[in-house]
Amino acid sequence: MQSSSMAWVGLLFRYLVSFNWYVLVDTKYFFMRHLLSVLIGMELEGVVHAADNYHSVLAENRKLYNEVQDLKGNIRVYCRVRPFLPGQCKNLTTVEYIGENGELLVSNPTKPGKDTHRMFKFNKVFGQAASQEEVFLDTRPLIRTVLDGFNVCIFAYGQTGSGKTYTMSGPNMSSKEEDWGVNYRALRDLFHIAQSRKGSMTYEIGVQMVEIYNEQVRDLLTCHGSHKRLGIWSTTQPNGLAVPDASMHQVTSTEDVLELMNIGFMNRAVGATALNERSSRSHSILTIHVRGVDLESGTILRGNLHLVDLAGSERVDRSEVTGERLREAQHINKSLSALGDVIFALAQKSQHVPYRNSKLTQVLQSSLGGQAKTLMFVQLNPDLDSYSETLSTLKFAERVSGVELGAARSNKEGRDIRELADQVALLKETVAKKDDVIEKLQQLKINTNGPKSVRFDSSPRRFSVGGNIRLSPKSPGRKTSPLSDREIDIYSEFGEKLSDVRSLPPSIDELKHGHRGPLAAHRRPMTGLPTKFTEAKAGQNSNEDVELFGFGGSGDSDERISDISEGGLSMGTDTDGSSGNAAQAEATSPSRIANSVETTTRLSGNAAQAARSTPAAGMRQPENYSNTERRGVTYKLPKPSPKVAQTRVSRLSLQKPAAHASKFQSIATSTTPRKPTATTGGNSTSATRSIRQTGLRTERSF
Ligand SMILES: Nc1ncnc2c1ncn2[C@@H]1O[C@H](COP(=O)(O)OP(=O)(O)OP(=O)(O)O)[C@@H](O)[C@H]1O
């Protein structure tokens, strides 16, 4: 027993002797190390966490910043630096740093020093490696709002050869899909979304493409007379239609779009300068008109997307141009500087914004001053030689980013409004009937009492329903008229707008006798209704309801055409701004009216017949032309009497019906790719020949 316990003690002793005591020490260190690393880990974790938080706070800030910008309606500015082209020295770049949040640092490496660095901040900066897809992805959310009834304008600005056309359209017409620019991608995207919303919305998409070359607006999608000068609506249109006479082409597929854009691309004025082999010598404006109908509520949405590829800003000396090129460059620079003036006036919130100083600013007026969402791509050439242009481009862009346009508004037209419009139309009809009775009674009186007793018609119709002054030049009453021809015209113009009745001048009788005429009672209730409800007089194609593409949806009453096509008189800056001018412009374009005449069975079954009796009646209507598409009596322009049309010739040129034929061209809307078809365009290019005349597929359905 004793010996066994001795053995255990021996074992224990030997174990203790052989025990590696430093293990213990080491373990202590191990624990300490572990503890330390845990502590450090926790610390690091905290740092990582803080960094994460910082990023999410930054992202949140950016989001909030963008929302504030959206609310203020700031023009968004995206900057894109194009890569060096073969032959350019890649080592000498002016772009030093591109930040994640839109910072851009530029410098002049040949002049080192503190003052040579300039930092700019925009909504986004795309570096040289940015792909077309990346650029589009950042633009897409904005573009998509067009389908919700917003007007959007995207324009590319920058010196010659900086990549404006590349960003907007792509490198060339035969670009691969991955090289497609914003234009094609935007339309493709719109089609996809329209398709995906098929169950709840139906969309119609139309395309116009014009260029402004040497201060003249030309249609790029017409096979006739692409050299014809077009007029511009000189005030903001709610539907963004700036050039009403440019041909409108309905598109239903990306193939249609490709075909049209290629035509436009080929028709565009280009030339070579020392700075760019194939420089665009004009501003090109592609406008996409979208009209959506909510199948459930019947609400109509109208959105427009202007995609503008500006001509390159350039120093005339650097581009080494002479002769015609020099003239082009001067026009380009002049219009760009007019754009700068407009931007400057907007940034300053000036009372007067000089839109009328150039065609470019007139066309873009609705996007630069209205409730549109506007984005500018500022294109940069990173080349050292371009440093001074880069700097001035960036300064311009900085100014643009400070412009607040006000929150964008969607162009929605609910069922309520349309129902009210219908009611107004019925009221108008009732008033018109009453008016006819009054007129007959007066006629009776004239016949009974002789010419001397003729007095001016006190009927409210003159002012309420757009009836023209009825005294013909031969009328005996004319001699006794206290009003001049001009006054008569003015009053008949006023009469063309029922909804503006509230703001109309008193009737002639009211003026003469100082009492409130029968119309006075009607004035108040019209408040808030769409303007431009007009009605032509019986016997002058009465009851024609002319819908001009939704004009007047938000009650803009002073549409004007500032410049009239084909040798017409330019109305200049002092154009008479009455709505009558818009009506006249329409009236001088017979095919346009005929095309836009809507058969309003509610008012008269004769309307379509009356419309067909106009000079454009011979034009073929498309098989799918549907009156039922136009629900409600919406926007109408009056058809003036021959007398009025005549008297107005001096102020507005007449459009030849033949010249208007181009407006009715449209590419067929089948989704199958189509072969070019020859047309009658004698001197049209091969590209334009592929536009087919398929009858009246026009903008009227928008
Ligand atoms: N992001 C880019 N990636 C690759 N090449 C580009 C890029 N941007 C521009 N380029 C090329 O640079 C050249 C000039 O571009 P582009 O013609 O688009 O310039 P621009 O600003 O439209 O010129 P201009 O004002 O004279 O019409 C073209 O050869 C184009 O393919």
The ligand as an SDF file (V2000), in Angstrom:
LIG
                    3D

 31 33  0  0  0  0  0  0  0  0999 V2000
  -17.3230   57.7860  -75.4630 N   0  0  0  0  0  0  0  0  0  0  0  0
  -16.7020   57.5800  -76.6260 C   0  0  0  0  0  0  0  0  0  0  0  0
  -16.1180   56.4190  -76.8690 N   0  0  0  0  0  0  0  0  0  0  0  0
  -15.4950   56.2040  -78.0360 C   0  0  0  0  0  0  0  0  0  0  0  0
  -15.4150   57.1050  -79.0350 N   0  0  0  0  0  0  0  0  0  0  0  0
  -15.9820   58.2770  -78.8540 C   0  0  0  0  0  0  0  0  0  0  0  0
  -16.6620   58.5910  -77.6440 C   0  0  0  0  0  0  0  0  0  0  0  0
  -17.1310   59.8200  -77.7480 N   0  0  0  0  0  0  0  0  0  0  0  0
  -16.7800   60.2640  -78.9510 C   0  0  0  0  0  0  0  0  0  0  0  0
  -16.0890   59.3390  -79.6190 N   0  0  0  0  0  0  0  0  0  0  0  0
  -15.5440   59.5000  -80.9690 C   0  0  0  0  0  0  0  0  0  0  0  0
  -15.0410   60.8140  -81.0770 O   0  0  0  0  0  0  0  0  0  0  0  0
  -15.2840   61.3540  -82.3690 C   0  0  0  0  0  0  0  0  0  0  0  0
  -16.0440   62.6470  -82.2500 C   0  0  0  0  0  0  0  0  0  0  0  0
  -17.2860   62.3740  -81.6410 O   0  0  0  0  0  0  0  0  0  0  0  0
  -18.6310   63.0640  -82.1180 P   0  0  0  0  0  0  0  0  0  0  0  0
  -18.7080   63.1580  -83.5790 O   0  0  0  0  0  0  0  0  0  0  0  0
  -19.7120   62.3720  -81.4040 O   0  0  0  0  0  0  0  0  0  0  0  0
  -18.4150   64.5190  -81.5340 O   0  0  0  0  0  0  0  0  0  0  0  0
  -19.4020   65.7520  -81.5770 P   0  0  0  0  0  0  0  0  0  0  0  0
  -19.2430   66.4350  -80.2910 O   0  0  0  0  0  0  0  0  0  0  0  0
  -20.7500   65.3090  -81.9550 O   0  0  0  0  0  0  0  0  0  0  0  0
  -18.7780   66.6220  -82.7180 O   0  0  0  0  0  0  0  0  0  0  0  0
  -19.4900   67.7540  -83.5850 P   0  0  0  0  0  0  0  0  0  0  0  0
  -19.9250   68.8070  -82.6640 O   0  0  0  0  0  0  0  0  0  0  0  0
  -18.4250   68.2290  -84.5050 O   0  0  0  0  0  0  0  0  0  0  0  0
  -20.6100   67.0980  -84.2900 O   0  0  0  0  0  0  0  0  0  0  0  0
  -16.0460   60.2980  -83.1210 C   0  0  0  0  0  0  0  0  0  0  0  0
  -15.1430   59.5760  -83.8990 O   0  0  0  0  0  0  0  0  0  0  0  0
  -16.6170   59.4020  -82.0450 C   0  0  0  0  0  0  0  0  0  0  0  0
  -16.8140   58.0840  -82.4750 O   0  0  0  0  0  0  0  0  0  0  0  0
  1  2  1  0
  2  3  1  0
  2  7  2  0
  3  4  2  0
  4  5  1  0
  5  6  2  0
  6  7  1  0
  6 10  1  0
  7  8  1  0
  8  9  2  0
  9 10  1  0
 10 11  1  0
 11 12  1  0
 11 30  1  0
 12 13  1  0
 13 14  1  0
 13 28  1  0
 14 15  1  0
 15 16  1  0
 16 17  2  0
 16 18  1  0
 16 19  1  0
 19 20  1  0
 20 21  2  0
 20 22  1  0
 20 23  1  0
 23 24  1  0
 24 25  2  0
 24 26  1  0
 24 27  1  0
 28 29  1  0
 28 30  1  0
 30 31  1  0
M  END
$$$$
